Amino acid sequence: MLTPAELVWLIAAVAKGDEAAFERLYAATRAKLFGVVLRILRRQDLAEEVIQEAYVKIWNSAGKFNPALASPITWMVSIARNRAIDVVRKRSESSIEEEPTAMEVAADSPDPLARREMTEELKRLLECVGRLEPDRQKLVLLAYYNGWSREQLAAKFETPVNTVKTWLRRSMMEIRECLGLGSGS
């Protein structure tokens, strides 16, 4: 994996239409983005489509990237994650579960190679999530890792949607504080 500074440079080059920079950016980040999308969609064929769409958006939006607002990988993951969530929302849960390939789910624990590549930043994030109350941990992971909607979370936790939003907001503030990023508004 390239350093954040190298990724910033590549995104800046992509913004200028540099295809070689885009190929390097793709090669350096595809596995991470694909893992996020596959975890949400639970279907390799859908994940591949979403990744393709995400990289088209990255190509088209590279000029809008601001390294002062987010790290390059965070920005790219959010593009891919949001697209995957859009796909989930367009398909009913039952139609996804009825597909034979829907059961080809990524393993709950990362493979040895993925574990070795876990960054210090991710370790810190997981430590901060681990400090939340167990229900809040589950809520945050279902929302941001599995892509559940606020409505799905409200049904799961048998609580109003606005309460779920409040819990998520407070949990994210705690995580940001733990990471030393402040509460951010």
N, C-alpha and C positions, 0 to 999 in steps of 0.2 A: 504494500500500500504506500502511496506517495504521501509526503507530508502535506499538512494543510496549506502551507505556503506554495508548494508545487501545484496543488489543486487550484488554488486561487489564480496562479499564473496560467494554467491550462484553460480555466473558464474564461479568463480575459482574452486569451488567444482564440477560443471558440467564438466569442462574441464578435471577433473580427473576421470570422468565416474560415479559420484555420482547420482544415479537415484532419491533418495529421495530429493536431492537438486534441481534436475530438476523439480520434481513435485511441490515443493514450489515455484520455479521461475515461472513456468507455472501458478499456482494458483494466484500468486501475479500480474502477468502482462497480462494475457490473455484478460481481458476486455478492457484494453487500446489498445492493439494491434489489437484486433478484431474491435474496433470502428474505428481505422484509416483505416483498410483494407476495412471495409464495406462502409465507406464514399467514398472511391475511386471506388470500384467495384459496389456498389449499388445493390448487389445481395447476399443474405445470403448464398446460396449454394456455390457460388464462393469464398466468404470470408472465409468460413469454410475450404475449400480446401487450400487456400493460407495460412491461419494460421497454418494448419498442416505442410505445406512445410516450413514455416518460422521457426517453432520450431525445425524441423529436422535440418535446417541450423544452428540455434542457438546451438543445441547440438553438431553438427560437428565442429562449428567454435569457441566454447567457449574459447579454448586455445589461439585464436588470439585476443581476446578482450583486449584492453589497456585502463584502466580507466584514463590515462593521456590525451587521445585523445578525449574521449566522455563519457558522463554519461551512465550508463548501459541501462537506458530506451531509451535514444537517439539511442544507438547502435542497440537495439532490434527493435525499431520502424523503423529505416532505413532499416533493413533486411526485415521486413514485407511490408513496403511501396514499396520498390524496386521490390519485388516479385509481388505485386498487380499491379504496373505500367507495369511490363512485361506482365501480363495477359491482361490488357487493350490494350496494343499495339498489341498483337497477335489476338485479336478479333476486328473486325471492330465495330465502334460505332453503325452502323445500326443493326448489329446482336445482340448487347446487348440490344438496345432499342426495338427490335422486341420480345424479350423474355417477357412472361407475368409477370415474377417475377421482371423484371427490374424496375417496377414502385414502388416496395416496398423499397422506399428510406428512409434512416435515417432522422429523423426530423432535421430541420435547427437549432433549439436550443436544447441544451442538456437537458435531463430529470432532474428533481429536484435532484436526487441522484448524477448524474454526475456533476451537478453544485456545489454541496456541496463538492465534492471530488477534485474540481479544485485546483491545487496547486498554491502556491505563484509564483513559477517559470513560470507557464502557464499564470498567470495574468500579470506578467511582460512582457512576450513575446507578449501577445495580446495588451498591452499598447504600446509597441514599434512598432508593426505592425500598430496600429492606428495612429501613428505619420507620417506614409508615406502619400504621396499624394494619393487621392482616387483611381486613376487608378493603381498606384503601389501596393496598398493594394490588389486590385482585382487580379492583375497579380500574386503576391506572393501566395495568397490563392488558386487560380486556379492551380498554378504549384505545390505547396508543400502540399496542403490539399486535392485537388481533383485529383491530379496526371496528369494534362494536360501536353502533350509534348510541346516542344518549337515550333514545327510546328503548333500545334493547337492554341497556344497562339498568334503566328504571324498572323494567319488567323483572330482570334477574334479581335485583336487590329489593324489589317490592317497595319502591319509594318514588315520589314524584320526579319528573324530569328536571325541574329546577333544583331540587335537592342534589341530584346527581351532578349537575353543572357546578354547584357550589362545592361539593366534595372534590370534584376533579380540579377546580381552580385552586382550592386550598392545598390539595396534595401537590400540585405542580409548584405552588409557592414554597412549600416545605422542601421539595426536591431542589429547586433553584437555590434556596438559602443554603442547603447542605452542600451544594456544589460551589458555593461562593459567588453565585451570579446575582444575588439579591432577589427580591420578590418580583421585580418587573411588573408592570401594571397590566 
